[in-house]
Amino acid sequence: MSDTQSVVSDVKLFLERLKKEMPEIFGPAEKPSAQADGAAPVLAAANKVLYNGDLFEARTYITPDQEEGAAFDGQIFHVYLQSENSNPSAVVTEWLRNKAAEVLPIKTKEWAEKIGVEYNRVVLKDQRTLWASCSSQKNINYSYRIVKMPPVVQDYLVIHELCHLKFMNHGEEYWSLVGQFSPDYKLHRRWLNEHKDAVFEEVNLTVSNEPEEKNVVQNPPAQDPTHP
């Protein structure tokens, strides 16, 4: 299961990269267009969000009487804006930050109990040189961007930092401990090396006033279908 998530993410991100680099083969990005019959709108290929190692479409809606926010239904990011001058990229970035603040402390607590270590606290940052770190005060620091990665890669990074609470180095004993809890850690390290640019890339969405979908929860839910 673990390496399957990484492989599937590899393939999807590779294909997306090819679409950008070889438009003469894959065709130009589709333009968003309003649907007079109320059908689902056609989306620009660029309007996608990297989350949990997959690329999801993002749809924007102008809702002046509603607080700005994003909701994820497991397939599509629905982004609610107060005007066409609003910034959908910032709204979704805030959603990702909030999701990281929700998910990463839970993962850290669960894996710390399995490994048998104690930490001080979890700190979220926007680190651009490190995915995560473990301080001498036993604080575990994470980049919020980790939630863009496949869940198994997220787990590997959590395990990586928690194992430093036993070994503050990258020696043989350290990697042996990491391997006990993340047997496919070499695959996960490869995923990080190959897709670091995609993870560090900022969310880049454009505004298109789509017909509002009535069956979508318009306030960001506490959890989403991809994280029980």
N, C-alpha and C positions, 0 to 999 in steps of 0.2 A: 504493500500500500504506500509506504513512505517514498520509495523511489519512483513509483507510478506518478505521484503528484508532481515531482520535479520534472519527469520526462514530458508529461502532458503540458506543463507550463513552458518547457523548452520549445516544444513544437509550436505552440500558439504564438509565443513571442518571436520566434524565428520567422514565422509566416507574416506576422505584422511588420517585421523589419523589412522583409522582401517587398511587401506592398509599397512601402515608402521609398525603397531604393530602386524598384523596377516598375514604375507606373505604366510603362509601355506594354508590360505583360499582363498586369493585374487590372489595368484600367484606372481612370481617374477616380478620386473620391466622390461619392454621391453627395449631391447637394440636398440640404433639408428642404422639404416642401410641405406646405399646408395641405391637408386632406379635406376637401369640401364635404365628403361623405362621412366624416368622423372616424375614418379608419386610422390605424396606427401610422404615425408620421414616418417618412423616410429620413434617416439620420445620416449626417456626415460621418465618414469613416474616422475622422480625427476625434470626434467626440466620444472618447473612450477613457475609462478609468482603470488603472492597474490596481487590483485588490486581490489578496490571497493567491497571487501568482497567475491570475487570469485577467483578461481585458473585458470589461463590461461597458455596454453602451450607456450613455448619459443623455437624458432628455430634460430640457429646460421648459419651465412654465412661468408665465408672468401672472402673479397673484398679488396684487397691490394690498389687499386687506389681510394678508397672511404673513406671519413672521418668516423670514428667509431661513431655509434649511434644506437638507437632503434626506431622502429615504431610499433604502436599498431593499428590493423585493426578492433578492436572490439571483436576479437576471439583469435588472436594469437599475441604474441610479436615476431617481426622479429628483430634479433640482428645482426648488421653488424660489422665485426671485420677485422682488417688489417692483422692479422696473427693468427696462432693456439696458439701462446703464449699470445694473448690478454686475457683480463679478462671480460667475458660476464656479470658476476655478477655486476661488478663495472659499466658497461655501463647501465644496467637496473636500478641499484640503482640511478644513476645520472638522468635517465629518471623520476623515481618516485619523486626525489627531485624537478625537474623542474615542474612536474605536480602539486605537492603540492604548489609550489610558484605561479602557475597559478590559481589553483582552490580555495585555502583557503582564499586569500584576497577577492575574489569575493563573496564567501559564507559569510564572515564576514561583508562585506559592506551591502549585502542584508538583513541579519538578524538584523544587528544593526538598519537599517531603520525601520524594522517591530517592533522591541522591543522598539525603541525610545531612544537609547543611543548613545553616541559618544565615540570613542576610539582614541588613538593617532596613533599607527601603528601596523602592523602585523610583527612578527618576527618568522622565521622558525629556528628550532634547531633539534638536534638529541637527544632529551631528553629520558632518559632511566628509569626515576622514575615517570615522569608525562607525560600524553598525551598532556596537555595544561595548561596554567596558565594565570592569569590576574594580572598585576603588579600595584603598587600604582601610577605609571606614566600613567596608562591606556593603556599600551602596552599589546597586546594579543599575547602570545607565543604558538607556536604549534610545536609538533614533526612532521617532514615530513612523518612519518610512518602512520599518520592518513589516507592518501589516500589509504592505504591497506584495510580500513574498508568499510562496506556498506555505501552508500551515506547518508542514514538516520542516521546512527551512527555518521558520520562526522558532520552532521547538529546538532545533539544533543550536541556534544562537543563544537561547535561554540556557540550555544545557552547557554550552561552551563557557558562558560567564559564571555560572554557578559552580562549575568544576574548578574555577580559579580560587574558590574559597577553600579548597583543599590543597591546590598546587598553584602558586602564583608564578607559573612559568609555562612553557610549552614543551616540557620534557616528555620522556617516554611514559612515565607514570601518569602524567596528565592526559595524554592522548588515549592511553589504555582506559582511563576512567570515562572519558568522553565516549569512547566506543562501546562501553557497556550500556549506555543509555541512548546512544544515537549510532547504531551499527553502520548506517549509510552516510556517516558524516563527510566522507570524502566526496560523495556525489553532491551533497549539499554545499560544500565549499566550492565545487566546480560551478554549481548554479550561481552562487554569489559572484564569482569572478566573471562569468559570461554575461550576467544581466545587471551588473551594478549600475550601468548607465541608465537603463530603463527604470530602475528603482529610484535613482537620484533625480530623474527628470521630473520637472514640476507638472502638476495637473494643468492641462491646457484645453479649456472648453470654450465654445462660442455660444452665444445666446440665440435661440430661435424659439419664438413663442408658439409652442405646440398646443394642440387642443388638450385641455385638462382631462386626465383619466380619472373618472369618479371612483373607481374601485381601488385606488391606491391610497394607502395611509399617507397623509401629507405631512405629518410631523415625524422627525427622525425617531425610529423605534429604539428601545433600549438595547435590543439584540437583533440579529439578522439570521436568516436561515442557514448561513454558512458557519455560524458559531453557536452551537446549542448551549 
